[in-house]
Amino acid sequence: MIEVLVVDDDVRVARVNAAYVEKVPGFHVAGEAHSAAEALAGLETPPRPDLVLMDHYLPDGTGLEVVQEMRRRGHQTDVIMVTAARDVSTVQAAMRHGALQYLVKPFAFAGLRAKLEAYADLRRTLDGGGEAEQAEVDRIFGALSAPADPQLPKGHSPTTAELVRQSLMNADGPLSAQEIAERTGVSRQTAQRYLKLLERTGRATLTLKYGDAGRPEHRYVWATRA
């Protein structure tokens, strides 16, 4: 099993990401951390992680500072940045500090799964040892260039899908397309399209709210709460 340390300042987000990791065969969550200090401590706590999913914005530092300190202490643990930080300077610094990949929030499960599966394939290749011809070297360096979310139909954005999904997951009860639109900043029509997709795939449940007159209002709830 590949042991993973999930680092995120938001406890709920860390929990969701950890649940994502556990759904990918061959991966196990070694622990969760919500600060730079907890992340560094987690590297020393058995089972020691093989991979860190590293948030950048932490209450007592940044993810890149944690990576720097990891390397200073001699930890060669692999790192995939998982963060909302999307400025080019941060992305460039992550590359220079040895992050294998950079996943921008918000993202869908399939996006993270593709990165993890590519990472597992990379480990299998590297564990084989020996020498590599140019073609093999090229494959190793390109191993983590995972494709876009394969589960979304053509014309659907993984970012928008994740925004709608998170809104439903964090809601206290059923939401209408208009309420989702207001929470995510997309149009009501776009919200309705993604809600219908979530319903078709079984991740959201449709409920009807009847008023005094007219057609009932369509409202949606995350399937685990239905």
Order of alpha helices (4+ residues) and beta strands (2+ residues): beta-alpha-beta-alpha-beta-beta-beta-alpha-beta-alpha-beta-alpha-alpha-alpha-beta-alpha-alpha-beta-beta
